[in-house]
Amino acid sequence: MSKDFLILSLYTFFLVGSVTYLVNRFRLYIYFKKIEISNLTIQGYKEFQYDKKLLLPYIGIFVPARNEGFVIENTIRRLAKMDYPKNRFKVFIIVDERELKDKVEVFTKDVVLSVSRELHQTFKTKFISVIEVPEWYSGVFGSHERTYTKSTKGRALNYALQYINEKKEFNGIELIGILDADGRLHSKVLKEVGLKKIFNNAKLLQGPVFQISNFRNVTLVGIAAGLELAIHHMTELPAKILNNKVQFLAGTNYFIDKEVISQVRGWDQDTLVEDAELALRIYSQLGIKAEWLSCPELEQSPENFRIYKKQRERWARGHLCLIKHVLFSNLNNGDKVDFILKIISSQFRFIIDFFVPVAAICFMMSGYFNEIGNAYSYVSFTFLVASLFILDLYGHVYRRLVEFMPEKPSVWFQIKISLSLFFFMPFFMFIQAVPRLHALFNFFSLNQSEWYKTERTRELIVE
């Protein structure tokens, strides 16, 4: 193989990467502008629905919360501040009876009951309920069989759905929102969901998730991990959804029609990525695609490399396991190929991300670039300049996300983090690869899959 062919191939990869970077920068610009929350007040909203003779949708919010005693109080207090009538939404905190056997400093159920009593007195209405998953629950939606199975998010959600379906007092719930226990829903998201339900009869809605709420308490790996997810949620995810393409759900900040989720028999309690599997099943069975929400949700980023590795390994392995679901679904061949490409591109794009720079360094050290012609020299200089902007991508996103952070950092702190991310980016390319390679190894070696619950950062209580 000739030297010219190898160098030309490498430059082609760099060109594709540079174009992808420009496309993503454009997407970031577009979708950050789309985060424009309606300024319609709740009184105006009431007048609107009264004029149209329409009722505000009744929304239930599911919050699975096992061993979440350190974060759940803040989550509940934020939900109490939602810009939506308290009699038109209900918060269901889903605790697990098995937590009583866990070694925890404080039980989630105790915190929830204490805070809910206070808030119910303050607002003069009961809008928070506790649903406790029995220790014996099998996880299968609609089943009352006493079978001890592993505790997963899908299991908790299925019990909660089964619970509200069997209680007449909750028959009026039209939409169910899913929120992680550390999540911070935007105060106006229910209003946006309600409008989309009224105007579009929306059945499935997904909004962006920014893992930035604990940036002051995490390592540089944790910051980069949060930005990695934010980039996906402001580039590929909305690009597909807004163009009416099928896309996987994100596990939190999504809302689904109660009849739809009941029709597909709830969540898969055994899968590692119940959100992605659900989106696949809803589309294959009912042909429903998600609509886009502009209201972002904030949540915690993995605190350090150890937690990041476990979280992303579970995500990557869960998506690999989905390939079998895709192949045996009733989708047409085109949709099957599309879903499999989604899985590969979303979880294993890192192979190109770190292969190309490594190949360039190896070529440089071996002397490949010593005798290249002037044309290649100009191209090399162009890519060198372009790489400076590419290495600042995470820093750029960090500076754009500052306005959403609970504690806005000073300008000097922003500069410090931006510079740190700039020099850290080449190393993070390798760090990104570790959990994905681990997932590949576990998948092909047929190691038993385990559902890993991401550890939280302790939060100070915010009244």
QUIKAWO-V165381 format. One record per helix or strand. SS is the DSSP state (@ for helix, = for strand). FROM is the first residue (numbers start at 1). TO is the last residue. If there is no record, write none. Layout:
SS	FROM	TO
SS	FROM	TO
This chain:
@	3	34
@	42	51
=	59	64
@	72	79
@	86	88
=	89	96
@	97	101
@	108	123
=	128	133
=	137	137
=	146	146
@	153	166
@	168	170
=	175	178
=	184	184
@	189	200
=	204	211
@	215	217
@	220	233
@	236	242
=	254	257
@	258	263
@	274	286
=	291	299
@	305	327
@	333	348
@	350	366
@	374	390
@	393	404
@	411	444
